[in-house]
C-alpha cells in the first residue's frame, strides 16, 4: 500500500516551489531590466552615429536646438530671417521654412512630457522635423528609453515621454549674443574640430527618478528637455544634469554617449548633491577628463594631461 503525503510534507513542497518561483521571477525581472537598459545604450549609440553621419555629409554637427537667425542684405536693404533645425525640431518647421524670408515664425517648441495642446501628432512632428530623424531610419521609438516609460514617477503622474535624451548644449548657438542669432552663429560645430571627441559628451538621458531633482513639466518648453543644459552663463532657467536612472543593485547608473560614438555607464555617488551632478555635467559637456575618487567625481588636472600626452 502506497504511503500518502502528509500535510506537513505537502506544505514543505509548496514552500520550496514558492521559493523557486520567487527566485526565477527575480532573475527574469532583472534580465528584463538589463535588456531595456541595453536598448537605451543602443538608442544613444544610434543617435551619436546619426550625428556623425550628418556631420560627415554636411561638414558640421547638428544643432542641439532649432535656431531662427537674422541677416541683413545690403543689396536690397532688407532684413532676412533663416531657420536651422535642431536634432529635435518644432512641429511646423517643415511648413515655415519658406516663409522665414520676411518675418519670424513664432512656432512653439514641444517638451518631453508636453500634452501638445490636444494635438498628439505635434510631438512626432517635432521629432520628424529634427535633422537626425532620417539617419535613424525614420523610427521615433529610438528616441525613448524603455525604462523611462515604465519608471514609477512617470507612471504615477500618468505621463508619456516623447523622448528620453538631451544633447550637449555646447552644440547650440551662442545665446550670449541675444535671442536672435546671426548666420555665423547658427551653423554648428565643424566636423573634426572637437579637441577631445572621446571625452566630449554628445547625448545623455534626462533625469526621471526620485533620487535626483527631475523635472516633470508638461509645458512646451523643449529647451529644458531636449538640450542638456549647464550653467555656462548663457542659459536661463534650471540647469539640466545627466540622469542617473538605471538601478544596478544598490547603485544608480547614467547612460551617456560621447562625440566619438562610444557609450558609457557612470555611477552616481551616494552623497552627490544636485549641484555636484550639475558640475559633473558641465565638465563632461566641456570635454574634461573626470575620475571617481572616494565617492566623488573630480576633474583631472589638465596640466597632467598635457604632460602625459607629450
TORFIZA-854459 format. One record per residue (C-alpha): x, y, z; residue number from 0; chain. Coordinates in Angstrom, 2 decimals, decimal comma, always signed. Layout:
# TORFIZA-854459
atom u = X&v = Y&w = Z&i = NUM&ch = A
...
//
This chain:
# TORFIZA-854459
atom u = +0,00&v = +0,00&w = +0,00&i = 0&ch = A
atom u = +1,38&v = +3,39&w = -1,07&i = 1&ch = A
atom u = +2,03&v = +5,91&w = +1,65&i = 2&ch = A
atom u = +0,24&v = +9,24&w = +1,05&i = 3&ch = A
atom u = +1,84&v = +12,66&w = +1,53&i = 4&ch = A
atom u = +1,31&v = +14,13&w = +4,94&i = 5&ch = A
atom u = +0,05&v = +17,69&w = +5,26&i = 6&ch = A
atom u = +3,46&v = +18,84&w = +6,51&i = 7&ch = A
atom u = +5,27&v = +17,28&w = +3,56&i = 8&ch = A
atom u = +2,81&v = +18,88&w = +1,15&i = 9&ch = A
atom u = +3,33&v = +22,30&w = +2,74&i = 10&ch = A
atom u = +7,11&v = +21,87&w = +2,53&i = 11&ch = A
atom u = +6,90&v = +21,05&w = -1,20&i = 12&ch = A
atom u = +4,63&v = +24,05&w = -1,81&i = 13&ch = A
atom u = +7,04&v = +26,30&w = +0,11&i = 14&ch = A
atom u = +10,02&v = +25,06&w = -1,92&i = 15&ch = A
atom u = +8,15&v = +25,65&w = -5,18&i = 16&ch = A
atom u = +7,20&v = +29,15&w = -3,97&i = 17&ch = A
atom u = +10,83&v = +29,99&w = -3,17&i = 18&ch = A
atom u = +11,99&v = +28,71&w = -6,56&i = 19&ch = A
atom u = +9,29&v = +30,71&w = -8,34&i = 20&ch = A
atom u = +10,35&v = +33,84&w = -6,45&i = 21&ch = A
atom u = +13,99&v = +33,34&w = -7,44&i = 22&ch = A
atom u = +13,04&v = +32,75&w = -11,07&i = 23&ch = A
atom u = +10,80&v = +35,81&w = -11,20&i = 24&ch = A
atom u = +13,52&v = +37,96&w = -9,65&i = 25&ch = A
atom u = +16,07&v = +36,71&w = -12,18&i = 26&ch = A
atom u = +13,60&v = +37,21&w = -15,02&i = 27&ch = A
atom u = +12,80&v = +40,74&w = -13,83&i = 28&ch = A
atom u = +16,49&v = +41,57&w = -13,61&i = 29&ch = A
atom u = +17,10&v = +40,17&w = -17,09&i = 30&ch = A
atom u = +14,21&v = +42,23&w = -18,46&i = 31&ch = A
atom u = +15,59&v = +45,39&w = -16,86&i = 32&ch = A
atom u = +19,03&v = +44,63&w = -18,29&i = 33&ch = A
atom u = +17,51&v = +44,15&w = -21,73&i = 34&ch = A
atom u = +15,76&v = +47,51&w = -21,50&i = 35&ch = A
atom u = +18,97&v = +49,17&w = -20,36&i = 36&ch = A
atom u = +20,76&v = +47,62&w = -23,34&i = 37&ch = A
atom u = +18,15&v = +49,13&w = -25,66&i = 38&ch = A
atom u = +18,78&v = +52,53&w = -24,04&i = 39&ch = A
atom u = +22,52&v = +52,30&w = -24,73&i = 40&ch = A
atom u = +21,78&v = +51,22&w = -28,29&i = 41&ch = A
atom u = +19,49&v = +54,24&w = -28,73&i = 42&ch = A
atom u = +22,26&v = +56,57&w = -27,55&i = 43&ch = A
atom u = +24,81&v = +54,99&w = -29,87&i = 44&ch = A
atom u = +22,40&v = +55,29&w = -32,81&i = 45&ch = A
atom u = +21,79&v = +58,98&w = -32,04&i = 46&ch = A
atom u = +25,52&v = +59,64&w = -31,92&i = 47&ch = A
atom u = +26,10&v = +57,78&w = -35,18&i = 48&ch = A
atom u = +23,27&v = +59,75&w = -36,79&i = 49&ch = A
atom u = +25,01&v = +62,97&w = -35,72&i = 50&ch = A
atom u = +28,29&v = +61,64&w = -37,11&i = 51&ch = A
atom u = +26,60&v = +60,82&w = -40,41&i = 52&ch = A
atom u = +25,08&v = +64,30&w = -40,62&i = 53&ch = A
atom u = +28,39&v = +65,94&w = -39,71&i = 54&ch = A
atom u = +30,34&v = +63,92&w = -42,27&i = 55&ch = A
atom u = +27,91&v = +64,76&w = -45,08&i = 56&ch = A
atom u = +27,40&v = +68,45&w = -44,24&i = 57&ch = A
atom u = +30,72&v = +69,22&w = -42,56&i = 58&ch = A
atom u = +29,05&v = +70,33&w = -39,33&i = 59&ch = A
atom u = +27,39&v = +68,67&w = -36,36&i = 60&ch = A
atom u = +23,62&v = +69,04&w = -35,89&i = 61&ch = A
atom u = +22,45&v = +71,76&w = -33,53&i = 62&ch = A
atom u = +21,02&v = +70,81&w = -30,16&i = 63&ch = A
atom u = +18,10&v = +73,17&w = -30,70&i = 64&ch = A
atom u = +16,28&v = +74,82&w = -33,61&i = 65&ch = A
atom u = +17,50&v = +78,35&w = -34,33&i = 66&ch = A
atom u = +15,94&v = +81,27&w = -36,14&i = 67&ch = A
atom u = +18,61&v = +83,72&w = -37,24&i = 68&ch = A
atom u = +18,63&v = +87,16&w = -38,80&i = 69&ch = A
atom u = +20,85&v = +88,53&w = -41,56&i = 70&ch = A
atom u = +20,93&v = +91,87&w = -43,33&i = 71&ch = A
atom u = +21,06&v = +92,01&w = -47,13&i = 72&ch = A
atom u = +22,70&v = +95,30&w = -48,13&i = 73&ch = A
atom u = +21,84&v = +94,82&w = -51,80&i = 74&ch = A
atom u = +18,12&v = +95,30&w = -51,28&i = 75&ch = A
atom u = +18,30&v = +96,92&w = -47,83&i = 76&ch = A
atom u = +16,25&v = +94,18&w = -46,19&i = 77&ch = A
atom u = +16,49&v = +92,12&w = -43,06&i = 78&ch = A
atom u = +16,01&v = +88,43&w = -43,77&i = 79&ch = A
atom u = +15,35&v = +85,52&w = -41,47&i = 80&ch = A
atom u = +16,52&v = +81,95&w = -41,73&i = 81&ch = A
atom u = +15,94&v = +78,67&w = -39,93&i = 82&ch = A
atom u = +18,35&v = +75,96&w = -38,83&i = 83&ch = A
atom u = +16,66&v = +72,94&w = -37,30&i = 84&ch = A
atom u = +17,99&v = +71,17&w = -34,24&i = 85&ch = A
atom u = +18,26&v = +67,43&w = -33,63&i = 86&ch = A
atom u = +14,66&v = +67,79&w = -32,46&i = 87&ch = A
atom u = +12,76&v = +70,47&w = -34,34&i = 88&ch = A
atom u = +9,43&v = +72,20&w = -33,88&i = 89&ch = A
atom u = +6,02&v = +70,91&w = -35,01&i = 90&ch = A
atom u = +5,60&v = +73,19&w = -38,03&i = 91&ch = A
atom u = +9,16&v = +73,84&w = -39,17&i = 92&ch = A
atom u = +8,54&v = +71,93&w = -42,39&i = 93&ch = A
atom u = +5,75&v = +74,40&w = -43,23&i = 94&ch = A
atom u = +7,54&v = +77,55&w = -42,10&i = 95&ch = A
atom u = +10,93&v = +77,26&w = -43,76&i = 96&ch = A
atom u = +9,95&v = +79,14&w = -46,93&i = 97&ch = A
atom u = +8,07&v = +81,84&w = -45,02&i = 98&ch = A
atom u = +11,03&v = +82,88&w = -42,88&i = 99&ch = A
atom u = +12,49&v = +85,20&w = -45,51&i = 100&ch = A
atom u = +10,33&v = +88,11&w = -44,41&i = 101&ch = A
atom u = +9,50&v = +87,63&w = -40,75&i = 102&ch = A
atom u = +9,87&v = +85,45&w = -37,69&i = 103&ch = A
atom u = +7,64&v = +82,42&w = -37,33&i = 104&ch = A
atom u = +6,82&v = +82,19&w = -33,65&i = 105&ch = A
atom u = +6,41&v = +78,43&w = -33,66&i = 106&ch = A
atom u = +6,36&v = +76,79&w = -30,25&i = 107&ch = A
atom u = +8,66&v = +74,06&w = -29,02&i = 108&ch = A
atom u = +7,40&v = +70,72&w = -27,71&i = 109&ch = A
atom u = +8,68&v = +69,41&w = -24,39&i = 110&ch = A
atom u = +9,38&v = +65,85&w = -23,34&i = 111&ch = A
atom u = +6,08&v = +65,45&w = -21,47&i = 112&ch = A
atom u = +4,09&v = +68,11&w = -23,34&i = 113&ch = A
atom u = +0,47&v = +67,29&w = -23,99&i = 114&ch = A
atom u = +0,84&v = +69,22&w = -27,25&i = 115&ch = A
atom u = -2,31&v = +71,24&w = -26,56&i = 116&ch = A
atom u = -4,52&v = +68,38&w = -27,64&i = 117&ch = A
atom u = -2,59&v = +67,64&w = -30,83&i = 118&ch = A
atom u = -0,96&v = +64,27&w = -30,21&i = 119&ch = A
atom u = +0,82&v = +64,46&w = -33,54&i = 120&ch = A
atom u = +2,88&v = +67,54&w = -32,61&i = 121&ch = A
atom u = +5,48&v = +65,55&w = -30,67&i = 122&ch = A
atom u = +6,03&v = +63,26&w = -33,65&i = 123&ch = A
atom u = +6,26&v = +66,25&w = -35,99&i = 124&ch = A
atom u = +8,88&v = +67,86&w = -33,75&i = 125&ch = A
atom u = +10,95&v = +64,66&w = -33,85&i = 126&ch = A
atom u = +10,47&v = +64,11&w = -37,58&i = 127&ch = A
atom u = +11,50&v = +67,72&w = -38,30&i = 128&ch = A
atom u = +14,79&v = +67,12&w = -36,50&i = 129&ch = A
atom u = +17,98&v = +66,79&w = -38,51&i = 130&ch = A
atom u = +18,84&v = +63,23&w = -37,44&i = 131&ch = A
atom u = +15,44&v = +61,58&w = -37,99&i = 132&ch = A
atom u = +16,28&v = +60,29&w = -41,48&i = 133&ch = A
atom u = +19,56&v = +58,80&w = -40,25&i = 134&ch = A
atom u = +17,57&v = +56,86&w = -37,64&i = 135&ch = A
atom u = +15,51&v = +55,21&w = -40,39&i = 136&ch = A
atom u = +12,50&v = +57,42&w = -39,57&i = 137&ch = A
atom u = +11,90&v = +55,48&w = -36,36&i = 138&ch = A
atom u = +10,66&v = +57,60&w = -33,43&i = 139&ch = A
atom u = +10,84&v = +54,68&w = -30,99&i = 140&ch = A
atom u = +14,61&v = +55,10&w = -30,82&i = 141&ch = A
atom u = +14,17&v = +58,40&w = -29,00&i = 142&ch = A
atom u = +12,66&v = +56,81&w = -25,86&i = 143&ch = A
atom u = +14,38&v = +54,61&w = -23,28&i = 144&ch = A
atom u = +12,09&v = +51,62&w = -22,44&i = 145&ch = A
atom u = +12,88&v = +52,13&w = -18,74&i = 146&ch = A
atom u = +11,74&v = +55,76&w = -18,95&i = 147&ch = A
atom u = +8,18&v = +54,94&w = -19,98&i = 148&ch = A
atom u = +7,94&v = +52,38&w = -17,15&i = 149&ch = A
atom u = +9,54&v = +54,49&w = -14,42&i = 150&ch = A
atom u = +7,38&v = +54,76&w = -11,29&i = 151&ch = A
atom u = +7,40&v = +58,61&w = -11,07&i = 152&ch = A
atom u = +6,40&v = +58,84&w = -14,74&i = 153&ch = A
atom u = +3,62&v = +56,26&w = -14,45&i = 154&ch = A
atom u = +2,36&v = +57,81&w = -11,20&i = 155&ch = A
atom u = +1,98&v = +61,18&w = -12,93&i = 156&ch = A
atom u = +0,40&v = +59,46&w = -15,95&i = 157&ch = A
atom u = +2,96&v = +60,93&w = -18,31&i = 158&ch = A
atom u = +4,15&v = +59,66&w = -21,67&i = 159&ch = A
atom u = +7,68&v = +60,72&w = -22,60&i = 160&ch = A
atom u = +8,16&v = +61,96&w = -26,16&i = 161&ch = A
atom u = +11,90&v = +61,35&w = -25,84&i = 162&ch = A
atom u = +14,40&v = +60,42&w = -23,12&i = 163&ch = A
atom u = +17,61&v = +62,10&w = -24,25&i = 164&ch = A
atom u = +19,16&v = +65,55&w = -24,33&i = 165&ch = A
atom u = +22,01&v = +66,87&w = -26,47&i = 166&ch = A
atom u = +25,05&v = +68,72&w = -25,13&i = 167&ch = A
atom u = +24,26&v = +72,45&w = -25,10&i = 168&ch = A
atom u = +27,78&v = +73,14&w = -26,37&i = 169&ch = A
atom u = +26,27&v = +72,28&w = -29,78&i = 170&ch = A
atom u = +23,78&v = +75,16&w = -29,57&i = 171&ch = A
atom u = +24,44&v = +78,63&w = -30,91&i = 172&ch = A
atom u = +25,82&v = +81,23&w = -28,50&i = 173&ch = A
atom u = +22,90&v = +82,74&w = -26,57&i = 174&ch = A
atom u = +25,11&v = +85,48&w = -25,18&i = 175&ch = A
atom u = +24,52&v = +87,39&w = -28,41&i = 176&ch = A
atom u = +20,82&v = +87,73&w = -27,65&i = 177&ch = A
atom u = +17,66&v = +85,97&w = -28,69&i = 178&ch = A
atom u = +18,40&v = +86,49&w = -32,38&i = 179&ch = A
atom u = +21,44&v = +84,67&w = -33,65&i = 180&ch = A
atom u = +23,43&v = +85,84&w = -36,63&i = 181&ch = A
atom u = +24,04&v = +83,49&w = -39,52&i = 182&ch = A
atom u = +27,61&v = +82,80&w = -38,43&i = 183&ch = A
atom u = +26,44&v = +81,62&w = -35,02&i = 184&ch = A
atom u = +23,95&v = +79,01&w = -36,19&i = 185&ch = A
atom u = +25,89&v = +76,68&w = -38,43&i = 186&ch = A
atom u = +27,04&v = +74,27&w = -35,73&i = 187&ch = A
atom u = +30,42&v = +72,88&w = -34,79&i = 188&ch = A
atom u = +32,69&v = +71,92&w = -37,66&i = 189&ch = A
atom u = +33,20&v = +68,19&w = -38,02&i = 190&ch = A
atom u = +36,66&v = +67,08&w = -36,93&i = 191&ch = A
atom u = +37,43&v = +70,15&w = -34,83&i = 192&ch = A
atom u = +36,44&v = +68,74&w = -31,44&i = 193&ch = A
atom u = +39,62&v = +68,62&w = -29,39&i = 194&ch = A
atom u = +38,60&v = +65,54&w = -27,38&i = 195&ch = A
atom u = +35,75&v = +63,81&w = -29,17&i = 196&ch = A
atom u = +36,24&v = +60,79&w = -26,90&i = 197&ch = A
atom u = +35,63&v = +63,00&w = -23,85&i = 198&ch = A
atom u = +33,04&v = +65,45&w = -25,19&i = 199&ch = A
atom u = +29,54&v = +64,42&w = -24,15&i = 200&ch = A
atom u = +27,07&v = +64,29&w = -27,01&i = 201&ch = A
atom u = +23,88&v = +62,83&w = -25,51&i = 202&ch = A
atom u = +22,70&v = +61,75&w = -22,07&i = 203&ch = A
atom u = +19,39&v = +60,78&w = -20,52&i = 204&ch = A
atom u = +17,32&v = +63,40&w = -18,77&i = 205&ch = A
atom u = +16,61&v = +62,59&w = -15,07&i = 206&ch = A
atom u = +13,33&v = +60,84&w = -14,35&i = 207&ch = A
atom u = +13,87&v = +59,16&w = -10,98&i = 208&ch = A
atom u = +13,16&v = +60,36&w = -7,45&i = 209&ch = A
atom u = +16,84&v = +60,37&w = -6,40&i = 210&ch = A
atom u = +17,51&v = +63,47&w = -8,50&i = 211&ch = A
atom u = +15,79&v = +66,78&w = -8,99&i = 212&ch = A
atom u = +13,87&v = +65,51&w = -12,01&i = 213&ch = A
atom u = +11,51&v = +67,86&w = -13,84&i = 214&ch = A
atom u = +8,11&v = +66,61&w = -14,99&i = 215&ch = A
atom u = +6,94&v = +69,74&w = -16,76&i = 216&ch = A
atom u = +4,05&v = +69,39&w = -19,21&i = 217&ch = A
atom u = +4,78&v = +72,77&w = -20,80&i = 218&ch = A
atom u = +6,06&v = +73,27&w = -24,35&i = 219&ch = A
atom u = +9,49&v = +74,48&w = -23,21&i = 220&ch = A
atom u = +11,66&v = +71,96&w = -25,04&i = 221&ch = A
atom u = +14,84&v = +73,80&w = -24,08&i = 222&ch = A
atom u = +14,55&v = +72,13&w = -20,70&i = 223&ch = A
atom u = +14,15&v = +68,66&w = -22,18&i = 224&ch = A
atom u = +15,99&v = +68,27&w = -25,49&i = 225&ch = A
atom u = +19,09&v = +70,27&w = -24,58&i = 226&ch = A
atom u = +21,49&v = +69,17&w = -21,85&i = 227&ch = A
atom u = +21,89&v = +72,49&w = -20,09&i = 228&ch = A
atom u = +24,57&v = +73,59&w = -17,71&i = 229&ch = A
atom u = +25,31&v = +76,91&w = -16,06&i = 230&ch = A
atom u = +27,69&v = +78,49&w = -18,56&i = 231&ch = A
atom u = +26,25&v = +81,99&w = -18,25&i = 232&ch = A
atom u = +24,16&v = +81,81&w = -21,43&i = 233&ch = A
atom u = +21,12&v = +79,83&w = -20,24&i = 234&ch = A
atom u = +18,10&v = +80,93&w = -18,25&i = 235&ch = A
atom u = +16,10&v = +78,60&w = -16,09&i = 236&ch = A
atom u = +17,01&v = +75,42&w = -14,22&i = 237&ch = A
atom u = +20,15&v = +73,60&w = -15,40&i = 238&ch = A
atom u = +19,52&v = +70,01&w = -16,50&i = 239&ch = A
atom u = +22,06&v = +67,45&w = -15,33&i = 240&ch = A
atom u = +22,59&v = +63,98&w = -16,77&i = 241&ch = A
atom u = +20,10&v = +61,43&w = -15,45&i = 242&ch = A
atom u = +21,21&v = +58,58&w = -13,21&i = 243&ch = A
atom u = +18,12&v = +56,50&w = -13,88&i = 244&ch = A
atom u = +19,17&v = +52,84&w = -14,02&i = 245&ch = A
atom u = +19,38&v = +50,67&w = -10,91&i = 246&ch = A
atom u = +22,13&v = +48,07&w = -10,64&i = 247&ch = A
atom u = +21,97&v = +46,53&w = -7,18&i = 248&ch = A
atom u = +22,32&v = +49,49&w = -4,83&i = 249&ch = A
atom u = +23,91&v = +51,69&w = -7,49&i = 250&ch = A
atom u = +22,29&v = +54,22&w = -9,82&i = 251&ch = A
atom u = +23,81&v = +54,42&w = -13,29&i = 252&ch = A
atom u = +23,69&v = +57,07&w = -16,01&i = 253&ch = A
atom u = +23,85&v = +56,14&w = -19,68&i = 254&ch = A
atom u = +25,81&v = +58,58&w = -21,86&i = 255&ch = A
atom u = +27,40&v = +58,68&w = -25,31&i = 256&ch = A
atom u = +30,36&v = +60,77&w = -26,43&i = 257&ch = A
atom u = +31,12&v = +62,51&w = -29,71&i = 258&ch = A
atom u = +33,24&v = +59,59&w = -30,93&i = 259&ch = A
atom u = +30,11&v = +57,39&w = -30,55&i = 260&ch = A
atom u = +31,30&v = +55,27&w = -27,60&i = 261&ch = A
atom u = +28,76&v = +54,74&w = -24,83&i = 262&ch = A
atom u = +29,46&v = +54,58&w = -21,12&i = 263&ch = A
atom u = +27,79&v = +53,88&w = -17,79&i = 264&ch = A
atom u = +28,54&v = +56,32&w = -14,98&i = 265&ch = A
atom u = +27,93&v = +55,61&w = -11,30&i = 266&ch = A
atom u = +26,08&v = +58,13&w = -9,17&i = 267&ch = A
atom u = +28,00&v = +58,92&w = -5,94&i = 268&ch = A
atom u = +25,83&v = +58,15&w = -2,91&i = 269&ch = A
atom u = +26,41&v = +61,56&w = -1,36&i = 270&ch = A
atom u = +26,13&v = +63,56&w = -4,60&i = 271&ch = A
atom u = +24,02&v = +66,74&w = -4,50&i = 272&ch = A
atom u = +22,22&v = +68,31&w = -7,46&i = 273&ch = A
atom u = +24,99&v = +70,89&w = -7,55&i = 274&ch = A
atom u = +27,62&v = +68,13&w = -7,77&i = 275&ch = A
atom u = +25,80&v = +66,49&w = -10,69&i = 276&ch = A
atom u = +25,40&v = +69,81&w = -12,49&i = 277&ch = A
atom u = +29,13&v = +70,39&w = -12,10&i = 278&ch = A
atom u = +29,84&v = +66,91&w = -13,47&i = 279&ch = A
atom u = +27,56&v = +67,64&w = -16,43&i = 280&ch = A
atom u = +29,40&v = +70,88&w = -17,12&i = 281&ch = A
atom u = +32,78&v = +69,12&w = -17,15&i = 282&ch = A
atom u = +31,53&v = +66,40&w = -19,49&i = 283&ch = A
atom u = +29,91&v = +68,90&w = -21,85&i = 284&ch = A
atom u = +33,19&v = +70,81&w = -21,99&i = 285&ch = A
atom u = +35,18&v = +67,66&w = -22,77&i = 286&ch = A
atom u = +37,05&v = +67,49&w = -19,45&i = 287&ch = A
atom u = +38,52&v = +64,29&w = -18,05&i = 288&ch = A
atom u = +36,78&v = +63,21&w = -14,83&i = 289&ch = A
atom u = +37,54&v = +60,46&w = -12,33&i = 290&ch = A
atom u = +35,54&v = +58,99&w = -9,45&i = 291&ch = A
atom u = +37,61&v = +59,39&w = -6,27&i = 292&ch = A
atom u = +36,32&v = +58,43&w = -2,79&i = 293&ch = A
atom u = +32,70&v = +58,56&w = -3,93&i = 294&ch = A
atom u = +33,06&v = +61,92&w = -5,69&i = 295&ch = A
atom u = +33,73&v = +62,95&w = -9,29&i = 296&ch = A
atom u = +36,73&v = +65,21&w = -9,74&i = 297&ch = A
atom u = +38,20&v = +66,90&w = -12,78&i = 298&ch = A
atom u = +41,59&v = +65,57&w = -13,80&i = 299&ch = A
atom u = +44,37&v = +68,15&w = -13,66&i = 300&ch = A
atom u = +44,72&v = +69,44&w = -17,22&i = 301&ch = A
atom u = +48,43&v = +70,17&w = -16,81&i = 302&ch = A
atom u = +48,99&v = +66,47&w = -16,00&i = 303&ch = A
atom u = +47,05&v = +65,52&w = -19,13&i = 304&ch = A
atom u = +49,26&v = +67,76&w = -21,26&i = 305&ch = A
atom u = +52,43&v = +66,32&w = -19,71&i = 306&ch = A
atom u = +51,31&v = +62,74&w = -20,28&i = 307&ch = A
atom u = +50,37&v = +63,48&w = -23,90&i = 308&ch = A
atom u = +53,83&v = +64,94&w = -24,52&i = 309&ch = A
//
